[in-house]
Amino acid sequence: MAEELFTARFVKNKMILKLIQLENFRSFKKREFKFSFKTCFLLGPNTAGKTNVLEAIYLLASGKSFRASQDTEMIKYESEFSRVKGKIEKDELEIILTRGEINGKRTNKKLYKINNTPKRLPDFLGSLRAVLFKPEDINLVLGSPSIRRDYLNLILEQLDWQYRTCLSAYNKGLRQRNKVLSKIREGEAKESQLTFWNQLLIKNGQIINQTREIMIIFYNKQFKDTEIIYDKSPITLQRLEKYKQAELALGMTLVGPHRDDFKFLKHKANGRKDLSLYGSRGEQRLAVLYLKLAELKFVIQKTNQKPILLLDDIFSELDKKNRKLVIKIINDYQTIITNTGEEIDKDIKKEIKDSLFIKLNIDN
């Protein structure tokens, strides 16, 4: 399948984040941040809550945190709920997080609203878009395959409703198929019970594989001397049959997009080298930078929107040449940057236009 996989439900006009209001979010009891059209620096020491602000913005864009394993981690300690509001042009976006109960009454753990009207997640996503670059992204090169799969999912779930639907169905079907495999191994079920789950995983898994492949092909067109190799785990009836005995022995599904991975290769005069094994720290960071720049272009192509660029203390991680590259990009986007110092490097300050500076203290 080709580009039509990206079935469009996209807002065409450019959205600018004007302000964000936080209530019981992480370290903030109540705080409002107003942003400029161009670049905003969030300055302050560690633990001042700078990254919390980026997390809140990213939550409005993606419906998810880039840090928390559970949504309740974003709720301030000993609070029953957390609220994040963002104003974009004429629209107000809002996400409310709860622990499942407020004032003794049961409630949804996650609520989405646009202009105070409740929305489903698919209808909420797309109002705001953001691309995040943080120091921990080096793990996209060095970390486990699950980190790279999570990256693919996080981007594609925001951009394509069909991918999001297929991924949800696939994950639910995968859990059920693994349960059936375990029951067959214990003599509590028959192999014929796999038929339905096989068909469900094949149908959804092939769309997941193909959509990821489209994304990676696009990324590679943006690179010069770096390449992403997609280590795809196709799911077909033939492959499921091939691995069936091993799956029955282990009680788990061994093929499909939940086994996908990708790696970064750098082109050299004498061939290509795997950056996770043989790359220098600088080469690895540069590969991640290229990845994020390709992500920006990918979002624009699929949505006709310029996303907000969120940079979490990355200038300390880049050399002078790559700082200049990032600064050039910054001037084309609404950008929010965190920095641990109280002052910005003079060279950076000189090159970035229309800057706004907000200082945060440890006590919020």
Backbone hydrogen bonds, N-H to C=O, Kabsch-Sander energy under -0.5 kcal/mol:
donor,donor_aa,acceptor,acceptor_aa,energy
5,L,2,A,-2.1
6,F,3,E,-2.3
7,T,5,L,-1.9
18,K,16,I,-0.6
18,K,87,K,-3.0
19,L,87,K,-0.9
20,I,33,F,-2.3
21,Q,85,K,-2.8
22,L,31,R,-3.3
23,E,83,R,-2.3
24,N,29,K,-2.0
25,F,28,F,-1.2
26,R,24,N,-0.7
26,R,74,M,-2.7
28,F,25,F,-2.7
29,K,27,S,-0.5
31,R,22,L,-2.3
33,F,20,I,-2.7
35,F,18,K,-3.1
39,T,353,K,-0.5
39,T,354,D,-1.1
40,C,335,T,-2.7
41,F,356,L,-3.4
42,L,40,C,-0.5
42,L,337,I,-3.6
43,L,41,F,-0.7
43,L,358,I,-3.2
44,G,339,N,-1.5
44,G,341,G,-0.6
48,A,45,P,-1.5
53,V,49,G,-1.3
53,V,50,K,-0.5
54,L,50,K,-1.4
55,E,51,T,-2.5
56,A,52,N,-2.1
57,I,53,V,-2.1
58,Y,54,L,-2.7
59,L,55,E,-2.1
60,L,56,A,-1.7
61,A,57,I,-1.5
62,S,58,Y,-2.8
63,G,59,L,-2.5
73,E,70,Q,-1.7
74,M,71,D,-2.0
75,I,72,T,-1.3
76,K,24,N,-2.7
79,S,76,K,-2.2
82,S,97,L,-2.7
83,R,23,E,-2.7
84,V,95,I,-2.4
85,K,21,Q,-2.5
86,G,93,L,-2.5
87,K,19,L,-2.2
88,I,86,G,-0.5
88,I,91,D,-3.0
89,E,16,I,-0.8
91,D,88,I,-2.7
93,L,86,G,-3.1
94,E,113,K,-2.3
95,I,84,V,-2.3
96,I,111,L,-2.2
97,L,82,S,-3.0
98,T,109,K,-2.1
99,R,80,E,-1.2
102,I,105,K,-2.7
105,K,102,I,-1.9
107,T,100,G,-1.6
111,L,96,I,-2.4
112,Y,119,K,-0.6
113,K,94,E,-2.5
114,I,117,T,-2.2
115,N,92,E,-3.2
117,T,114,I,-1.6
119,K,112,Y,-2.6
123,D,120,R,-0.7
124,F,120,R,-1.5
124,F,121,L,-0.6
125,L,121,L,-2.5
126,G,61,A,-0.5
126,G,128,L,-0.6
127,S,124,F,-1.2
131,V,308,I,-2.8
133,F,310,L,-2.7
137,D,134,K,-2.1
138,I,135,P,-1.6
139,N,136,E,-2.3
140,L,137,D,-2.2
141,V,138,I,-1.6
142,L,138,I,-2.0
143,G,139,N,-2.3
147,I,144,S,-1.1
148,R,144,S,-1.0
149,R,145,P,-2.5
150,D,146,S,-2.4
151,Y,147,I,-1.7
152,L,148,R,-2.1
153,N,149,R,-2.5
154,L,150,D,-2.7
155,I,151,Y,-2.0
156,L,152,L,-2.5
157,E,153,N,-2.7
158,Q,154,L,-0.7
159,L,155,I,-1.0
160,D,156,L,-2.2
161,W,7,T,-0.5
164,R,160,D,-2.1
165,T,161,W,-2.2
166,C,162,Q,-2.7
167,L,163,Y,-2.9
168,S,164,R,-2.0
169,A,165,T,-2.2
170,Y,166,C,-2.7
171,N,167,L,-2.6
172,K,168,S,-2.0
173,G,169,A,-2.5
174,L,170,Y,-2.7
175,R,171,N,-1.9
176,Q,172,K,-1.8
177,R,173,G,-2.8
178,N,174,L,-2.4
179,K,175,R,-1.6
180,V,176,Q,-2.1
181,L,177,R,-2.6
182,S,178,N,-2.0
183,K,179,K,-2.1
184,I,180,V,-2.6
185,R,181,L,-2.1
186,E,182,S,-1.5
187,G,184,I,-1.4
188,E,183,K,-3.4
189,A,183,K,-0.7
193,Q,190,K,-1.7
194,L,191,E,-2.0
195,T,192,S,-1.2
197,W,193,Q,-0.5
198,N,194,L,-2.9
199,Q,195,T,-2.1
200,L,196,F,-2.1
201,L,197,W,-2.6
202,I,198,N,-2.4
203,K,199,Q,-2.4
204,N,200,L,-2.2
205,G,201,L,-2.9
206,Q,202,I,-2.0
207,I,203,K,-0.9
208,I,204,N,-2.0
209,N,205,G,-2.6
210,Q,206,Q,-2.4
211,T,207,I,-2.4
212,R,208,I,-2.3
213,E,209,N,-2.1
214,I,210,Q,-2.0
215,M,211,T,-1.9
216,I,212,R,-2.3
217,I,213,E,-2.4
218,F,214,I,-2.1
219,Y,215,M,-2.3
220,N,216,I,-2.4
221,K,217,I,-1.2
221,K,218,F,-0.6
222,Q,218,F,-0.6
222,Q,219,Y,-1.7
223,F,219,Y,-0.8
227,E,265,L,-2.8
229,I,227,E,-0.5
229,I,263,K,-2.8
230,Y,228,I,-0.6
231,D,229,I,-0.7
231,D,261,D,-2.5
232,K,230,Y,-1.4
236,T,234,P,-0.5
240,L,236,T,-2.3
241,E,237,L,-2.2
242,K,238,Q,-2.1
243,Y,239,R,-2.0
244,K,241,E,-0.8
247,E,243,Y,-2.6
248,L,244,K,-2.6
249,A,245,Q,-1.8
250,L,246,A,-1.8
251,G,247,E,-2.9
252,M,247,E,-1.1
259,R,256,G,-2.3
260,D,257,P,-1.4
261,D,231,D,-1.5
263,K,229,I,-1.8
265,L,227,E,-3.2
266,K,273,K,-2.4
267,H,225,D,-3.2
268,K,271,G,-4.1
271,G,268,K,-1.7
273,K,266,K,-2.1
275,L,264,F,-2.5
275,L,273,K,-0.6
277,L,274,D,-1.0
278,Y,274,D,-3.1
279,G,275,L,-1.0
284,Q,280,S,-2.3
285,R,281,R,-2.3
286,L,282,G,-2.2
287,A,283,E,-2.0
288,V,284,Q,-1.7
289,L,285,R,-2.2
290,Y,286,L,-2.6
291,L,287,A,-2.0
292,K,288,V,-2.3
293,L,289,L,-2.2
294,A,290,Y,-2.4
295,E,291,L,-2.1
296,L,292,K,-2.1
297,K,293,L,-1.7
298,F,294,A,-2.4
299,V,295,E,-2.6
300,I,296,L,-2.1
301,Q,297,K,-2.5
302,K,298,F,-2.2
303,T,299,V,-1.6
304,N,300,I,-2.7
308,I,129,R,-2.9
309,L,334,Q,-2.6
310,L,131,V,-3.1
310,L,308,I,-0.6
311,L,309,L,-0.6
311,L,336,I,-2.6
312,D,133,F,-2.7
312,D,310,L,-0.6
313,D,311,L,-1.1
313,D,338,T,-1.0
317,E,314,I,-1.8
318,L,314,I,-0.6
318,L,315,F,-0.9
323,R,319,D,-2.2
324,K,320,K,-1.8
325,L,321,K,-1.3
326,V,322,N,-2.2
327,I,323,R,-2.8
328,K,324,K,-2.1
329,I,325,L,-1.5
330,I,326,V,-2.8
331,N,327,I,-1.6
332,D,329,I,-2.1
333,Y,330,I,-1.9
335,T,38,K,-2.4
335,T,333,Y,-0.6
336,I,309,L,-2.6
337,I,40,C,-3.0
338,T,311,L,-2.5
339,N,42,L,-2.2
349,K,345,D,-2.7
350,K,346,K,-2.2
351,E,347,D,-1.5
352,I,348,I,-1.8
356,L,39,T,-2.2
358,I,41,F,-3.1
360,L,43,L,-3.4
364,N,362,I,-0.8
